[in-house]
């Protein structure tokens, strides 16, 4: 497999007001993500498999989001990423969270989600998965990057990922079905940077930075 020096940069909640107003500018794929600038295109066609490094950068801080910001232990869980076909959904707006998504959103536990992804690898809807380490302290600019590149190919040109925001009932951030090639040229992106936002998994009640609340059964939804 030929690997590129390619990069996906995910930036959390940049210029996004979380909590009191729970509003933000909506761009990209509805609430999903906002592409920053123009993606850099490589000279490698989509029919060649490539690998991407991923960096998640934290902007969820008391300065950026002062309303009820948690005074104790603000952090992120481990992050899970998968490359996949159009037929796979790790999570998305208005869908019911799987057990794996519920567990990572509520507790930061990745085991069930990894198992779900492994099942999809056997079905060939997912090609590869990688994990990024948790962010122990959610300071401005803190990052998480998987040690391995995420492999993609022509049949699996999308990436989805998730990490828990904590403390919280069932809140998370990430991206779903981020396309990694230019539709017109059919070349892979060399580098793409996107802003990502906050989501409610719909599995636990609570309107502030708390946990161990009563369960609920709702669809995944963005803060708005």
N, C-alpha and C positions, 0 to 999 in steps of 0.2 A: 504494500500500500504506500503510495506517495503522499507524504505529509507536507503541508504548506506551513509557513510561519504565519498562521492566520489567527485572528483574535475576535472574540465576542466579548464586549464589555457591557455589563448590566449595572446601571446606577439606580439605587433605590430612592424613590420619593423626591427626586430633584425638583425643587420649586413647586412642591405639592403640599397643600395644607391638609394635614391629617388630624382628625379628632373633632374639634369644635364645629367647624363648618363642614368637614368631610367633603370638600369640593376640590376639583382640580380641572385643569385644561385637558380636554379629551382630544387626543390625536392618535395617529397610527391606526391599529385595528381596534376601533371603538375604545375600550378602556385598557386594552392589553398592553401596549407599549408605544413609545414615541421614539422614532429614529432620530439620532443626533447628527445633524449635518448630512453629508452624502457618504454612503458606504464606499469603501475603497474596493475596487474590483481587481481580481487577480488575472493572470493570463492562462489559467487552467480551466478547460471546459468542464461542464457539469458531469460528463461521462467518466471522469477520472475521480477516484476516491481521494479524499483529503482529510486532514485532521485540524481541529480547532482548539486553541487554548481559550479558556473562559475565565473572566475576572468579574466578580460581583463587588461593587463598591458601595459602601454604606453612606447615606446622607440622612438617615433617620436619627436626628439628634434633638436635644432640648432646644437648641438655638433655632433649628428649622421648624420644629413642631412643639412649641412650648406648652400647648394646652394639655394638662394632666399627664405630661411626660413622666414615665415611671422613674422614681428616685432610686429604686433598688434594682440592680442587675439587668439593665437593658442589653439584650444580646440577640444573636441569630443562631438558629440551629444549623446542623449540617445541611448542605445543599445537595440536591439530586438533579442530574441532567440526563436527558436521553435524546438520541437522534432517531428520527422515525419517518415513516411514510405519512401520507395524507390521511390514512385510515386509522391512525392511533391518536387517542386523546388522553394525555396524562391528567389534565384538568382543563376546564374552560368555563367561561361565563354561562350562567343559567343551567349548569349541569349539576347533578347530585355528586357529591364527593365520594370517591371510592374509600374503602377502609384504609388504604395506604395514605391517601391524601388527608383523611381525617386524623390519622395518628401523627403525621408529621406536623399538621397545622395546630393540633392541640398540645402535643407533648414533645415534638421534635424527634419522634422515633421514626427511623427510615426503613426498618426491616420489612414491613408489609409492602411498602411502595416498591422497594427493590425487588421483592418477590413477584409483584405484579408485572414489573418491567421484564424480568427474566422470562415470565410466561409469554410475553409479547415477542421477545427475541426468538423463542421457539416457533412462534407463528409467523415470524419474519416481517412483522409490522414495525418492530424496533430493531435497529442495527447495533447500537452501542449505548452504554451508560457510564457516567463518571460521577464522583462525589467530591464536593468541596468541603473543607473543614469549617466548623462553626466559627462565628465571630464572637469571641469571648466578651468583648466590651464594645458596644456600638458607638464608637467615637467617629467623628467626621473623617471620611476617607479610609476607614478600615476596610480591608479587602479579604475575600476568600477566593481561592483558585484551586481547582482540581490539579493533582500532580500529573495526571495523564491528559493527553489530548482526546477530544471527543471525535470519533471517526464518523464521517458521513459519506454517502455515495448517491448516485443518481436516483435510486429508489427510496432513499431515506434522507431527503435534503432539508428536513425541518429539525428544530431543536425546541424542547420544552424543558422547563426547570422550575424548582420550588424550594423555598426555605422558610422556616417559621420565624415570625417576629415575636419576641418574648420580653416580658410577660404579656400574655394576651389570652383571650378565650380560645380562638381558633383562627387567628389572623396570620396571613402569610404574604409573601411577595414572590414574583417570578415572571415567567413568560410562557406562552403556549404558541406552538406552531410558528415560530420565527423562521422565515425563509432565508436560506443562506446563499442564494444565487440571484444573479440579475436576470429578470424575466426576459429582457430584450436580447442580451448578448449570450445568455446561457453560460456565463462564466461564474465560477465561485467568487464570493466576496473574499477579499484579502482581510478586511477588517470592517466590522459593523458595531456601532455603539448605540445602545437604546436605553431610555429611561423606563423603569418599570415601577409599578404602583402597589397599593395595598388592597388585599382581598379578604373577604370573610368566607370561610369554608362552609358556613351554614349548618354546622354540627353542634355548636354550643352557644348558649345565650351569653349575654354580657356586653355592655356598651363602653367599658373602659379597659385599662390595662390590668386585667385580672384573669384568674384561671380557676379551674374546678367549679364552673358554673353549671346550671341545669342544661341537660342536652336539648337539642332542637333538631328538626328535620326541615331544612330549607335548601334551596339551590345555592351554589357558589355565586357570590355577587361582589362587585367592586364597591369600595367606599365612594360615595358621591354626594 
